[in-house]
Amino acid sequence: QVQLVESGGGLVQAGGSLRLSCAASGRTFGSLHMGWFRQAPGKGREFVLTISPGGTPYAADSVKGRFTSSRDNTKNTVYLQMNSLKPEDTAVYYCAAARYSFTVPDRYDYWGQGTQVTVSS
C-alpha cells in the first residue's frame, strides 16, 4: 500500500510559478512511475505528466515546456515545477503512482487527495 500526500498548491498570477510536492509512504516508491493529473470544475481528470522511477519525465502537450518534474527516491518525494502558469492551468492537482507509465487515470493504483492550484489572469 502506498499513501500519497500533495502539497504546495495555492493562488498565483498568470505567468508565475509554483512547485507542488508529493510525499509518499510505502516500501516500493523507488520502483513506481509517478503521475500528475489535474481536474478542473466540471471536467474530467486530465493527464499532466508522468515521471519514471529513474526520473525521466513525459509531459502532456498542454504543459510541455512549462512544467517539469523531478523526484528524490531517498525522500519518497516527487516534485512538479510549474512555470509560465496560465488561467487554464487552474485545477485540483493529483499525484498518482503506478507500476508502469500510464497517461490515463484509471491505470494508476494509488492517489493523493489533491491540492488546489488557482491561476489568476
Jmol script that loads the backbone (N, CA, C; Angstrom):
load data "model"
ATOM      1  N   GLN A   1       0.841  -1.185   0.000  1.00  0.00           N
ATOM      2  CA  GLN A   1       0.000   0.000   0.000  1.00  0.00           C
ATOM      3  C   GLN A   1       0.882   1.243   0.000  1.00  0.00           C
ATOM      4  N   VAL A   2       0.509   2.218  -0.812  1.00  0.00           N
ATOM      5  CA  VAL A   2       1.216   3.479  -0.922  1.00  0.00           C
ATOM      6  C   VAL A   2       0.247   4.605  -0.609  1.00  0.00           C
ATOM      7  N   GLN A   3       0.670   5.499   0.252  1.00  0.00           N
ATOM      8  CA  GLN A   3      -0.110   6.687   0.558  1.00  0.00           C
ATOM      9  C   GLN A   3       0.601   7.911   0.002  1.00  0.00           C
ATOM     10  N   LEU A   4      -0.160   8.788  -0.624  1.00  0.00           N
ATOM     11  CA  LEU A   4       0.383   9.965  -1.269  1.00  0.00           C
ATOM     12  C   LEU A   4      -0.271  11.216  -0.713  1.00  0.00           C
ATOM     13  N   VAL A   5       0.531  12.234  -0.464  1.00  0.00           N
ATOM     14  CA  VAL A   5       0.030  13.494   0.051  1.00  0.00           C
ATOM     15  C   VAL A   5       0.628  14.628  -0.764  1.00  0.00           C
ATOM     16  N   GLU A   6      -0.231  15.385  -1.449  1.00  0.00           N
ATOM     17  CA  GLU A   6       0.211  16.526  -2.235  1.00  0.00           C
ATOM     18  C   GLU A   6       0.257  17.776  -1.370  1.00  0.00           C
ATOM     19  N   SER A   7       1.143  18.681  -1.738  1.00  0.00           N
ATOM     20  CA  SER A   7       1.218  19.970  -1.070  1.00  0.00           C
ATOM     21  C   SER A   7       1.811  20.989  -2.031  1.00  0.00           C
ATOM     22  N   GLY A   8       1.682  22.255  -1.685  1.00  0.00           N
ATOM     23  CA  GLY A   8       2.287  23.313  -2.470  1.00  0.00           C
ATOM     24  C   GLY A   8       1.336  24.096  -3.346  1.00  0.00           C
ATOM     25  N   GLY A   9       0.075  23.716  -3.361  1.00  0.00           N
ATOM     26  CA  GLY A   9      -0.885  24.451  -4.160  1.00  0.00           C
ATOM     27  C   GLY A   9      -1.167  25.824  -3.581  1.00  0.00           C
ATOM     28  N   GLY A  10      -1.816  26.646  -4.387  1.00  0.00           N
ATOM     29  CA  GLY A  10      -2.143  27.980  -3.939  1.00  0.00           C
ATOM     30  C   GLY A  10      -2.615  28.851  -5.074  1.00  0.00           C
ATOM     31  N   LEU A  11      -2.659  30.143  -4.811  1.00  0.00           N
ATOM     32  CA  LEU A  11      -3.102  31.136  -5.778  1.00  0.00           C
ATOM     33  C   LEU A  11      -1.899  31.885  -6.325  1.00  0.00           C
ATOM     34  N   VAL A  12      -1.776  31.901  -7.641  1.00  0.00           N
ATOM     35  CA  VAL A  12      -0.682  32.611  -8.296  1.00  0.00           C
ATOM     36  C   VAL A  12      -1.223  33.392  -9.476  1.00  0.00           C
ATOM     37  N   GLN A  13      -0.474  34.402  -9.888  1.00  0.00           N
ATOM     38  CA  GLN A  13      -0.843  35.175 -11.059  1.00  0.00           C
ATOM     39  C   GLN A  13      -0.368  34.484 -12.328  1.00  0.00           C
ATOM     40  N   ALA A  14      -1.061  34.744 -13.408  1.00  0.00           N
ATOM     41  CA  ALA A  14      -0.646  34.209 -14.697  1.00  0.00           C
ATOM     42  C   ALA A  14       0.799  34.603 -14.983  1.00  0.00           C
ATOM     43  N   GLY A  15       1.555  33.637 -15.478  1.00  0.00           N
ATOM     44  CA  GLY A  15       2.958  33.852 -15.735  1.00  0.00           C
ATOM     45  C   GLY A  15       3.856  33.482 -14.580  1.00  0.00           C
ATOM     46  N   GLY A  16       3.266  33.232 -13.442  1.00  0.00           N
ATOM     47  CA  GLY A  16       4.030  32.877 -12.264  1.00  0.00           C
ATOM     48  C   GLY A  16       4.377  31.409 -12.213  1.00  0.00           C
ATOM     49  N   SER A  17       5.001  31.030 -11.119  1.00  0.00           N
ATOM     50  CA  SER A  17       5.459  29.661 -10.937  1.00  0.00           C
ATOM     51  C   SER A  17       4.988  29.105  -9.612  1.00  0.00           C
ATOM     52  N   LEU A  18       4.924  27.806  -9.559  1.00  0.00           N
ATOM     53  CA  LEU A  18       4.516  27.115  -8.355  1.00  0.00           C
ATOM     54  C   LEU A  18       5.143  25.728  -8.375  1.00  0.00           C
ATOM     55  N   ARG A  19       5.536  25.251  -7.222  1.00  0.00           N
ATOM     56  CA  ARG A  19       6.073  23.900  -7.131  1.00  0.00           C
ATOM     57  C   ARG A  19       5.215  23.061  -6.206  1.00  0.00           C
ATOM     58  N   LEU A  20       4.754  21.957  -6.731  1.00  0.00           N
ATOM     59  CA  LEU A  20       3.986  21.004  -5.954  1.00  0.00           C
ATOM     60  C   LEU A  20       4.881  19.860  -5.512  1.00  0.00           C
ATOM     61  N   SER A  21       4.582  19.341  -4.351  1.00  0.00           N
ATOM     62  CA  SER A  21       5.294  18.188  -3.839  1.00  0.00           C
ATOM     63  C   SER A  21       4.313  17.059  -3.593  1.00  0.00           C
ATOM     64  N   CYS A  22       4.784  15.861  -3.764  1.00  0.00           N
ATOM     65  CA  CYS A  22       4.008  14.674  -3.460  1.00  0.00           C
ATOM     66  C   CYS A  22       4.869  13.773  -2.607  1.00  0.00           C
ATOM     67  N   ALA A  23       4.495  13.653  -1.362  1.00  0.00           N
ATOM     68  CA  ALA A  23       5.218  12.809  -0.426  1.00  0.00           C
ATOM     69  C   ALA A  23       4.535  11.458  -0.334  1.00  0.00           C
ATOM     70  N   ALA A  24       5.316  10.414  -0.442  1.00  0.00           N
ATOM     71  CA  ALA A  24       4.777   9.063  -0.470  1.00  0.00           C
ATOM     72  C   ALA A  24       5.271   8.249   0.707  1.00  0.00           C
ATOM     73  N   SER A  25       4.416   7.388   1.163  1.00  0.00           N
ATOM     74  CA  SER A  25       4.802   6.381   2.137  1.00  0.00           C
ATOM     75  C   SER A  25       4.600   5.020   1.495  1.00  0.00           C
ATOM     76  N   GLY A  26       5.478   4.107   1.796  1.00  0.00           N
ATOM     77  CA  GLY A  26       5.390   2.791   1.211  1.00  0.00           C
ATOM     78  C   GLY A  26       6.761   2.220   0.932  1.00  0.00           C
ATOM     79  N   ARG A  27       6.792   0.949   0.689  1.00  0.00           N
ATOM     80  CA  ARG A  27       8.054   0.248   0.530  1.00  0.00           C
ATOM     81  C   ARG A  27       8.585   0.224  -0.890  1.00  0.00           C
ATOM     82  N   THR A  28       7.758   0.593  -1.862  1.00  0.00           N
ATOM     83  CA  THR A  28       8.121   0.419  -3.257  1.00  0.00           C
ATOM     84  C   THR A  28       8.173   1.714  -4.054  1.00  0.00           C
ATOM     85  N   PHE A  29       8.304   2.846  -3.390  1.00  0.00           N
ATOM     86  CA  PHE A  29       8.275   4.117  -4.096  1.00  0.00           C
ATOM     87  C   PHE A  29       9.324   4.187  -5.197  1.00  0.00           C
ATOM     88  N   GLY A  30      10.496   3.708  -4.922  1.00  0.00           N
ATOM     89  CA  GLY A  30      11.591   3.795  -5.871  1.00  0.00           C
ATOM     90  C   GLY A  30      11.371   3.028  -7.160  1.00  0.00           C
ATOM     91  N   SER A  31      10.410   2.137  -7.186  1.00  0.00           N
ATOM     92  CA  SER A  31      10.116   1.362  -8.378  1.00  0.00           C
ATOM     93  C   SER A  31       8.849   1.818  -9.093  1.00  0.00           C
ATOM     94  N   LEU A  32       8.222   2.866  -8.602  1.00  0.00           N
ATOM     95  CA  LEU A  32       6.946   3.316  -9.139  1.00  0.00           C
ATOM     96  C   LEU A  32       7.100   4.457 -10.131  1.00  0.00           C
ATOM     97  N   HIS A  33       6.266   4.416 -11.147  1.00  0.00           N
ATOM     98  CA  HIS A  33       6.066   5.571 -12.009  1.00  0.00           C
ATOM     99  C   HIS A  33       5.085   6.496 -11.309  1.00  0.00           C
ATOM    100  N   MET A  34       5.428   7.758 -11.275  1.00  0.00           N
ATOM    101  CA  MET A  34       4.572   8.741 -10.635  1.00  0.00           C
ATOM    102  C   MET A  34       3.913   9.605 -11.698  1.00  0.00           C
ATOM    103  N   GLY A  35       2.641   9.837 -11.519  1.00  0.00           N
ATOM    104  CA  GLY A  35       1.896  10.653 -12.457  1.00  0.00           C
ATOM    105  C   GLY A  35       1.273  11.858 -11.785  1.00  0.00           C
ATOM    106  N   TRP A  36       1.128  12.908 -12.558  1.00  0.00           N
ATOM    107  CA  TRP A  36       0.391  14.084 -12.124  1.00  0.00           C
ATOM    108  C   TRP A  36      -0.811  14.266 -13.030  1.00  0.00           C
ATOM    109  N   PHE A  37      -1.952  14.451 -12.423  1.00  0.00           N
ATOM    110  CA  PHE A  37      -3.198  14.703 -13.128  1.00  0.00           C
ATOM    111  C   PHE A  37      -3.840  15.944 -12.544  1.00  0.00           C
ATOM    112  N   ARG A  38      -4.756  16.509 -13.284  1.00  0.00           N
ATOM    113  CA  ARG A  38      -5.484  17.667 -12.782  1.00  0.00           C
ATOM    114  C   ARG A  38      -6.936  17.576 -13.195  1.00  0.00           C
ATOM    115  N   GLN A  39      -7.768  18.213 -12.413  1.00  0.00           N
ATOM    116  CA  GLN A  39      -9.194  18.204 -12.681  1.00  0.00           C
ATOM    117  C   GLN A  39      -9.780  19.570 -12.382  1.00  0.00           C
ATOM    118  N   ALA A  40     -10.290  20.202 -13.409  1.00  0.00           N
ATOM    119  CA  ALA A  40     -10.964  21.479 -13.267  1.00  0.00           C
ATOM    120  C   ALA A  40     -12.434  21.230 -12.971  1.00  0.00           C
ATOM    121  N   PRO A  41     -13.111  22.213 -12.380  1.00  0.00           N
ATOM    122  CA  PRO A  41     -14.535  22.036 -12.072  1.00  0.00           C
ATOM    123  C   PRO A  41     -15.345  21.655 -13.300  1.00  0.00           C
ATOM    124  N   GLY A  42     -16.141  20.611 -13.170  1.00  0.00           N
ATOM    125  CA  GLY A  42     -16.996  20.177 -14.257  1.00  0.00           C
ATOM    126  C   GLY A  42     -16.298  19.411 -15.359  1.00  0.00           C
ATOM    127  N   LYS A  43     -15.018  19.124 -15.189  1.00  0.00           N
ATOM    128  CA  LYS A  43     -14.276  18.417 -16.214  1.00  0.00           C
ATOM    129  C   LYS A  43     -13.696  17.121 -15.664  1.00  0.00           C
ATOM    130  N   GLY A  44     -13.284  16.262 -16.572  1.00  0.00           N
ATOM    131  CA  GLY A  44     -12.666  15.014 -16.182  1.00  0.00           C
ATOM    132  C   GLY A  44     -11.229  15.203 -15.752  1.00  0.00           C
ATOM    133  N   ARG A  45     -10.682  14.151 -15.208  1.00  0.00           N
ATOM    134  CA  ARG A  45      -9.306  14.194 -14.760  1.00  0.00           C
ATOM    135  C   ARG A  45      -8.369  14.106 -15.967  1.00  0.00           C
ATOM    136  N   GLU A  46      -7.468  15.068 -16.074  1.00  0.00           N
ATOM    137  CA  GLU A  46      -6.600  15.227 -17.228  1.00  0.00           C
ATOM    138  C   GLU A  46      -5.159  14.877 -16.894  1.00  0.00           C
ATOM    139  N   PHE A  47      -4.529  14.157 -17.789  1.00  0.00           N
ATOM    140  CA  PHE A  47      -3.117  13.819 -17.631  1.00  0.00           C
ATOM    141  C   PHE A  47      -2.253  15.057 -17.761  1.00  0.00           C
ATOM    142  N   VAL A  48      -1.291  15.196 -16.868  1.00  0.00           N
ATOM    143  CA  VAL A  48      -0.350  16.308 -16.897  1.00  0.00           C
ATOM    144  C   VAL A  48       1.038  15.815 -17.288  1.00  0.00           C
ATOM    145  N   LEU A  49       1.581  14.923 -16.490  1.00  0.00           N
ATOM    146  CA  LEU A  49       2.860  14.313 -16.824  1.00  0.00           C
ATOM    147  C   LEU A  49       3.090  13.076 -15.979  1.00  0.00           C
ATOM    148  N   THR A  50       4.044  12.291 -16.408  1.00  0.00           N
ATOM    149  CA  THR A  50       4.476  11.137 -15.637  1.00  0.00           C
ATOM    150  C   THR A  50       5.989  11.152 -15.555  1.00  0.00           C
ATOM    151  N   ILE A  51       6.518  10.571 -14.517  1.00  0.00           N
ATOM    152  CA  ILE A  51       7.957  10.502 -14.327  1.00  0.00           C
ATOM    153  C   ILE A  51       8.320   9.083 -13.912  1.00  0.00           C
ATOM    154  N   SER A  52       9.323   8.538 -14.560  1.00  0.00           N
ATOM    155  CA  SER A  52       9.722   7.164 -14.334  1.00  0.00           C
ATOM    156  C   SER A  52      10.468   7.030 -13.014  1.00  0.00           C
ATOM    157  N   PRO A  53      10.668   5.795 -12.546  1.00  0.00           N
ATOM    158  CA  PRO A  53      11.457   5.612 -11.324  1.00  0.00           C
ATOM    159  C   PRO A  53      12.833   6.254 -11.401  1.00  0.00           C
ATOM    160  N   GLY A  54      13.428   6.269 -12.593  1.00  0.00           N
ATOM    161  CA  GLY A  54      14.737   6.866 -12.762  1.00  0.00           C
ATOM    162  C   GLY A  54      14.730   8.362 -12.983  1.00  0.00           C
ATOM    163  N   GLY A  55      13.550   8.958 -13.083  1.00  0.00           N
ATOM    164  CA  GLY A  55      13.456  10.401 -13.207  1.00  0.00           C
ATOM    165  C   GLY A  55      13.222  10.930 -14.605  1.00  0.00           C
ATOM    166  N   THR A  56      12.893  10.067 -15.549  1.00  0.00           N
ATOM    167  CA  THR A  56      12.609  10.515 -16.906  1.00  0.00           C
ATOM    168  C   THR A  56      11.157  10.968 -17.015  1.00  0.00           C
ATOM    169  N   PRO A  57      10.920  12.220 -17.384  1.00  0.00           N
ATOM    170  CA  PRO A  57       9.547  12.714 -17.461  1.00  0.00           C
ATOM    171  C   PRO A  57       8.948  12.593 -18.852  1.00  0.00           C
ATOM    172  N   TYR A  58       7.648  12.545 -18.885  1.00  0.00           N
ATOM    173  CA  TYR A  58       6.884  12.618 -20.123  1.00  0.00           C
ATOM    174  C   TYR A  58       5.685  13.496 -19.848  1.00  0.00           C
ATOM    175  N   ALA A  59       5.610  14.616 -20.541  1.00  0.00           N
ATOM    176  CA  ALA A  59       4.590  15.610 -20.262  1.00  0.00           C
ATOM    177  C   ALA A  59       3.547  15.682 -21.366  1.00  0.00           C
ATOM    178  N   ALA A  60       2.353  16.038 -20.969  1.00  0.00           N
ATOM    179  CA  ALA A  60       1.288  16.285 -21.926  1.00  0.00           C
ATOM    180  C   ALA A  60       1.611  17.518 -22.754  1.00  0.00           C
ATOM    181  N   ASP A  61       1.073  17.557 -23.959  1.00  0.00           N
ATOM    182  CA  ASP A  61       1.334  18.686 -24.838  1.00  0.00           C
ATOM    183  C   ASP A  61       0.893  20.012 -24.217  1.00  0.00           C
ATOM    184  N   SER A  62      -0.142  19.971 -23.415  1.00  0.00           N
ATOM    185  CA  SER A  62      -0.674  21.187 -22.835  1.00  0.00           C
ATOM    186  C   SER A  62       0.275  21.864 -21.853  1.00  0.00           C
ATOM    187  N   VAL A  63       1.213  21.102 -21.312  1.00  0.00           N
ATOM    188  CA  VAL A  63       2.132  21.658 -20.327  1.00  0.00           C
ATOM    189  C   VAL A  63       3.586  21.526 -20.735  1.00  0.00           C
ATOM    190  N   LYS A  64       3.849  20.879 -21.849  1.00  0.00           N
ATOM    191  CA  LYS A  64       5.217  20.652 -22.290  1.00  0.00           C
ATOM    192  C   LYS A  64       5.945  21.976 -22.475  1.00  0.00           C
ATOM    193  N   GLY A  65       7.143  22.045 -21.921  1.00  0.00           N
ATOM    194  CA  GLY A  65       7.926  23.265 -21.993  1.00  0.00           C
ATOM    195  C   GLY A  65       7.658  24.224 -20.859  1.00  0.00           C
ATOM    196  N   ARG A  66       6.610  23.998 -20.106  1.00  0.00           N
ATOM    197  CA  ARG A  66       6.270  24.855 -18.972  1.00  0.00           C
ATOM    198  C   ARG A  66       6.388  24.132 -17.637  1.00  0.00           C
ATOM    199  N   PHE A  67       6.006  22.879 -17.629  1.00  0.00           N
ATOM    200  CA  PHE A  67       6.055  22.079 -16.406  1.00  0.00           C
ATOM    201  C   PHE A  67       7.223  21.111 -16.481  1.00  0.00           C
ATOM    202  N   THR A  68       7.897  20.949 -15.377  1.00  0.00           N
ATOM    203  CA  THR A  68       8.958  19.964 -15.267  1.00  0.00           C
ATOM    204  C   THR A  68       8.739  19.136 -14.016  1.00  0.00           C
ATOM    205  N   SER A  69       9.412  18.006 -13.957  1.00  0.00           N
ATOM    206  CA  SER A  69       9.237  17.134 -12.815  1.00  0.00           C
ATOM    207  C   SER A  69      10.571  16.526 -12.407  1.00  0.00           C
ATOM    208  N   SER A  70      10.685  16.235 -11.135  1.00  0.00           N
ATOM    209  CA  SER A  70      11.850  15.554 -10.608  1.00  0.00           C
ATOM    210  C   SER A  70      11.414  14.709  -9.420  1.00  0.00           C
ATOM    211  N   ARG A  71      12.292  13.852  -8.976  1.00  0.00           N
ATOM    212  CA  ARG A  71      11.960  13.023  -7.822  1.00  0.00           C
ATOM    213  C   ARG A  71      13.204  12.732  -7.008  1.00  0.00           C
ATOM    214  N   ASP A  72      12.979  12.526  -5.747  1.00  0.00           N
ATOM    215  CA  ASP A  72      14.033  12.147  -4.826  1.00  0.00           C
ATOM    216  C   ASP A  72      13.584  10.855  -4.169  1.00  0.00           C
ATOM    217  N   ASN A  73      14.085   9.751  -4.671  1.00  0.00           N
ATOM    218  CA  ASN A  73      13.641   8.462  -4.173  1.00  0.00           C
ATOM    219  C   ASN A  73      14.099   8.183  -2.750  1.00  0.00           C
ATOM    220  N   THR A  74      15.153   8.856  -2.320  1.00  0.00           N
ATOM    221  CA  THR A  74      15.599   8.681  -0.944  1.00  0.00           C
ATOM    222  C   THR A  74      14.658   9.356   0.032  1.00  0.00           C
ATOM    223  N   LYS A  75      13.899  10.334  -0.455  1.00  0.00           N
ATOM    224  CA  LYS A  75      12.932  11.042   0.378  1.00  0.00           C
ATOM    225  C   LYS A  75      11.497  10.661   0.054  1.00  0.00           C
ATOM    226  N   ASN A  76      11.328   9.737  -0.878  1.00  0.00           N
ATOM    227  CA  ASN A  76       9.990   9.319  -1.300  1.00  0.00           C
ATOM    228  C   ASN A  76       9.135  10.512  -1.713  1.00  0.00           C
ATOM    229  N   THR A  77       9.720  11.385  -2.505  1.00  0.00           N
ATOM    230  CA  THR A  77       9.039  12.613  -2.889  1.00  0.00           C
ATOM    231  C   THR A  77       9.221  12.887  -4.373  1.00  0.00           C
ATOM    232  N   VAL A  78       8.152  13.324  -5.004  1.00  0.00           N
ATOM    233  CA  VAL A  78       8.195  13.760  -6.387  1.00  0.00           C
ATOM    234  C   VAL A  78       7.730  15.207  -6.438  1.00  0.00           C
ATOM    235  N   TYR A  79       8.296  15.977  -7.357  1.00  0.00           N
ATOM    236  CA  TYR A  79       8.005  17.392  -7.457  1.00  0.00           C
ATOM    237  C   TYR A  79       7.459  17.724  -8.838  1.00  0.00           C
ATOM    238  N   LEU A  80       6.554  18.665  -8.865  1.00  0.00           N
ATOM    239  CA  LEU A  80       6.034  19.201 -10.109  1.00  0.00           C
ATOM    240  C   LEU A  80       6.305  20.693 -10.108  1.00  0.00           C
ATOM    241  N   GLN A  81       7.233  21.113 -10.948  1.00  0.00           N
ATOM    242  CA  GLN A  81       7.561  22.526 -11.079  1.00  0.00           C
ATOM    243  C   GLN A  81       6.747  23.109 -12.217  1.00  0.00           C
ATOM    244  N   MET A  82       5.906  24.060 -11.905  1.00  0.00           N
ATOM    245  CA  MET A  82       5.019  24.662 -12.884  1.00  0.00           C
ATOM    246  C   MET A  82       5.447  26.102 -13.132  1.00  0.00           C
ATOM    247  N   ASN A  83       5.832  26.383 -14.359  1.00  0.00           N
ATOM    248  CA  ASN A  83       6.255  27.716 -14.756  1.00  0.00           C
ATOM    249  C   ASN A  83       5.314  28.262 -15.817  1.00  0.00           C
ATOM    250  N   SER A  84       5.375  29.561 -16.007  1.00  0.00           N
ATOM    251  CA  SER A  84       4.544  30.225 -17.013  1.00  0.00           C
ATOM    252  C   SER A  84       3.093  29.795 -16.902  1.00  0.00           C
ATOM    253  N   LEU A  85       2.586  29.840 -15.706  1.00  0.00           N
ATOM    254  CA  LEU A  85       1.237  29.360 -15.453  1.00  0.00           C
ATOM    255  C   LEU A  85       0.192  30.206 -16.170  1.00  0.00           C
ATOM    256  N   LYS A  86      -0.837  29.522 -16.613  1.00  0.00           N
ATOM    257  CA  LYS A  86      -1.944  30.144 -17.315  1.00  0.00           C
ATOM    258  C   LYS A  86      -3.228  29.916 -16.531  1.00  0.00           C
ATOM    259  N   PRO A  87      -4.220  30.772 -16.716  1.00  0.00           N
ATOM    260  CA  PRO A  87      -5.501  30.531 -16.051  1.00  0.00           C
ATOM    261  C   PRO A  87      -6.084  29.153 -16.372  1.00  0.00           C
ATOM    262  N   GLU A  88      -5.801  28.648 -17.556  1.00  0.00           N
ATOM    263  CA  GLU A  88      -6.283  27.330 -17.951  1.00  0.00           C
ATOM    264  C   GLU A  88      -5.668  26.205 -17.123  1.00  0.00           C
ATOM    265  N   ASP A  89      -4.611  26.502 -16.399  1.00  0.00           N
ATOM    266  CA  ASP A  89      -3.986  25.505 -15.537  1.00  0.00           C
ATOM    267  C   ASP A  89      -4.704  25.360 -14.206  1.00  0.00           C
ATOM    268  N   THR A  90      -5.665  26.209 -13.948  1.00  0.00           N
ATOM    269  CA  THR A  90      -6.406  26.148 -12.694  1.00  0.00           C
ATOM    270  C   THR A  90      -7.127  24.812 -12.564  1.00  0.00           C
ATOM    271  N   ALA A  91      -6.857  24.124 -11.485  1.00  0.00           N
ATOM    272  CA  ALA A  91      -7.441  22.804 -11.269  1.00  0.00           C
ATOM    273  C   ALA A  91      -6.976  22.271  -9.926  1.00  0.00           C
ATOM    274  N   VAL A  92      -7.581  21.182  -9.522  1.00  0.00           N
ATOM    275  CA  VAL A  92      -7.041  20.400  -8.423  1.00  0.00           C
ATOM    276  C   VAL A  92      -6.023  19.445  -9.020  1.00  0.00           C
ATOM    277  N   TYR A  93      -4.830  19.457  -8.487  1.00  0.00           N
ATOM    278  CA  TYR A  93      -3.761  18.615  -8.987  1.00  0.00           C
ATOM    279  C   TYR A  93      -3.585  17.403  -8.097  1.00  0.00           C
ATOM    280  N   TYR A  94      -3.516  16.256  -8.735  1.00  0.00           N
ATOM    281  CA  TYR A  94      -3.405  14.992  -8.032  1.00  0.00           C
ATOM    282  C   TYR A  94      -2.101  14.291  -8.375  1.00  0.00           C
ATOM    283  N   CYS A  95      -1.510  13.713  -7.385  1.00  0.00           N
ATOM    284  CA  CYS A  95      -0.361  12.849  -7.551  1.00  0.00           C
ATOM    285  C   CYS A  95      -0.848  11.405  -7.552  1.00  0.00           C
ATOM    286  N   ALA A  96      -0.274  10.585  -8.410  1.00  0.00           N
ATOM    287  CA  ALA A  96      -0.669   9.193  -8.506  1.00  0.00           C
ATOM    288  C   ALA A  96       0.556   8.318  -8.732  1.00  0.00           C
ATOM    289  N   ALA A  97       0.402   7.035  -8.459  1.00  0.00           N
ATOM    290  CA  ALA A  97       1.507   6.093  -8.606  1.00  0.00           C
ATOM    291  C   ALA A  97       1.036   4.824  -9.296  1.00  0.00           C
ATOM    292  N   ALA A  98       1.900   4.276 -10.122  1.00  0.00           N
ATOM    293  CA  ALA A  98       1.608   3.044 -10.838  1.00  0.00           C
ATOM    294  C   ALA A  98       2.884   2.256 -11.061  1.00  0.00           C
ATOM    295  N   ARG A  99       2.719   0.986 -11.344  1.00  0.00           N
ATOM    296  CA  ARG A  99       3.879   0.148 -11.615  1.00  0.00           C
ATOM    297  C   ARG A  99       4.460   0.403 -13.003  1.00  0.00           C
ATOM    298  N   TYR A 100       3.660   0.966 -13.876  1.00  0.00           N
ATOM    299  CA  TYR A 100       4.091   1.270 -15.226  1.00  0.00           C
ATOM    300  C   TYR A 100       3.707   2.692 -15.563  1.00  0.00           C
ATOM    301  N   SER A 101       4.205   3.168 -16.691  1.00  0.00           N
ATOM    302  CA  SER A 101       3.926   4.525 -17.124  1.00  0.00           C
ATOM    303  C   SER A 101       2.614   4.564 -17.887  1.00  0.00           C
ATOM    304  N   PHE A 102       1.662   5.334 -17.352  1.00  0.00           N
ATOM    305  CA  PHE A 102       0.361   5.477 -17.991  1.00  0.00           C
ATOM    306  C   PHE A 102      -0.003   6.940 -18.094  1.00  0.00           C
ATOM    307  N   THR A 103      -0.836   7.239 -19.068  1.00  0.00           N
ATOM    308  CA  THR A 103      -1.341   8.595 -19.240  1.00  0.00           C
ATOM    309  C   THR A 103      -2.837   8.688 -18.982  1.00  0.00           C
ATOM    310  N   VAL A 104      -3.445   7.601 -18.559  1.00  0.00           N
ATOM    311  CA  VAL A 104      -4.864   7.596 -18.243  1.00  0.00           C
ATOM    312  C   VAL A 104      -5.032   7.326 -16.756  1.00  0.00           C
ATOM    313  N   PRO A 105      -5.948   8.024 -16.119  1.00  0.00           N
ATOM    314  CA  PRO A 105      -6.043   7.922 -14.659  1.00  0.00           C
ATOM    315  C   PRO A 105      -6.476   6.562 -14.139  1.00  0.00           C
ATOM    316  N   ASP A 106      -7.257   5.817 -14.919  1.00  0.00           N
ATOM    317  CA  ASP A 106      -7.771   4.557 -14.399  1.00  0.00           C
ATOM    318  C   ASP A 106      -6.735   3.449 -14.352  1.00  0.00           C
ATOM    319  N   ARG A 107      -5.533   3.719 -14.814  1.00  0.00           N
ATOM    320  CA  ARG A 107      -4.468   2.728 -14.748  1.00  0.00           C
ATOM    321  C   ARG A 107      -3.540   2.937 -13.558  1.00  0.00           C
ATOM    322  N   TYR A 108      -3.790   3.979 -12.786  1.00  0.00           N
ATOM    323  CA  TYR A 108      -2.958   4.247 -11.616  1.00  0.00           C
ATOM    324  C   TYR A 108      -3.533   3.576 -10.381  1.00  0.00           C
ATOM    325  N   ASP A 109      -2.643   3.099  -9.550  1.00  0.00           N
ATOM    326  CA  ASP A 109      -3.033   2.298  -8.398  1.00  0.00           C
ATOM    327  C   ASP A 109      -3.274   3.112  -7.139  1.00  0.00           C
ATOM    328  N   TYR A 110      -2.563   4.211  -6.995  1.00  0.00           N
ATOM    329  CA  TYR A 110      -2.625   4.997  -5.774  1.00  0.00           C
ATOM    330  C   TYR A 110      -2.795   6.467  -6.111  1.00  0.00           C
ATOM    331  N   TRP A 111      -3.538   7.150  -5.265  1.00  0.00           N
ATOM    332  CA  TRP A 111      -3.845   8.556  -5.489  1.00  0.00           C
ATOM    333  C   TRP A 111      -3.756   9.357  -4.209  1.00  0.00           C
ATOM    334  N   GLY A 112      -3.271  10.586  -4.349  1.00  0.00           N
ATOM    335  CA  GLY A 112      -3.375  11.534  -3.266  1.00  0.00           C
ATOM    336  C   GLY A 112      -4.729  12.201  -3.281  1.00  0.00           C
ATOM    337  N   GLN A 113      -4.952  13.081  -2.329  1.00  0.00           N
ATOM    338  CA  GLN A 113      -6.243  13.748  -2.213  1.00  0.00           C
ATOM    339  C   GLN A 113      -6.321  15.055  -2.988  1.00  0.00           C
ATOM    340  N   GLY A 114      -5.219  15.484  -3.546  1.00  0.00           N
ATOM    341  CA  GLY A 114      -5.216  16.651  -4.403  1.00  0.00           C
ATOM    342  C   GLY A 114      -4.863  17.940  -3.690  1.00  0.00           C
ATOM    343  N   THR A 115      -4.364  18.890  -4.463  1.00  0.00           N
ATOM    344  CA  THR A 115      -4.073  20.221  -3.958  1.00  0.00           C
ATOM    345  C   THR A 115      -4.530  21.241  -4.999  1.00  0.00           C
ATOM    346  N   GLN A 116      -5.174  22.284  -4.534  1.00  0.00           N
ATOM    347  CA  GLN A 116      -5.767  23.265  -5.434  1.00  0.00           C
ATOM    348  C   GLN A 116      -4.724  24.234  -5.962  1.00  0.00           C
ATOM    349  N   VAL A 117      -4.724  24.415  -7.271  1.00  0.00           N
ATOM    350  CA  VAL A 117      -3.904  25.428  -7.925  1.00  0.00           C
ATOM    351  C   VAL A 117      -4.836  26.383  -8.651  1.00  0.00           C
ATOM    352  N   THR A 118      -4.755  27.642  -8.316  1.00  0.00           N
ATOM    353  CA  THR A 118      -5.582  28.658  -8.952  1.00  0.00           C
ATOM    354  C   THR A 118      -4.680  29.712  -9.571  1.00  0.00           C
ATOM    355  N   VAL A 119      -4.879  29.961 -10.855  1.00  0.00           N
ATOM    356  CA  VAL A 119      -4.074  30.933 -11.585  1.00  0.00           C
ATOM    357  C   VAL A 119      -4.981  32.075 -12.006  1.00  0.00           C
ATOM    358  N   SER A 120      -4.696  33.250 -11.519  1.00  0.00           N
ATOM    359  CA  SER A 120      -5.496  34.417 -11.837  1.00  0.00           C
ATOM    360  C   SER A 120      -4.947  35.126 -13.065  1.00  0.00           C
ATOM    361  N   SER A 121      -5.830  35.765 -13.801  1.00  0.00           N
ATOM    362  CA  SER A 121      -5.439  36.485 -15.002  1.00  0.00           C
ATOM    363  C   SER A 121      -5.110  37.935 -14.700  1.00  0.00           C
TER     364      SER A 121
END
end "model"
wireframe off; spacefill off
backbone 0.3
color backbone group
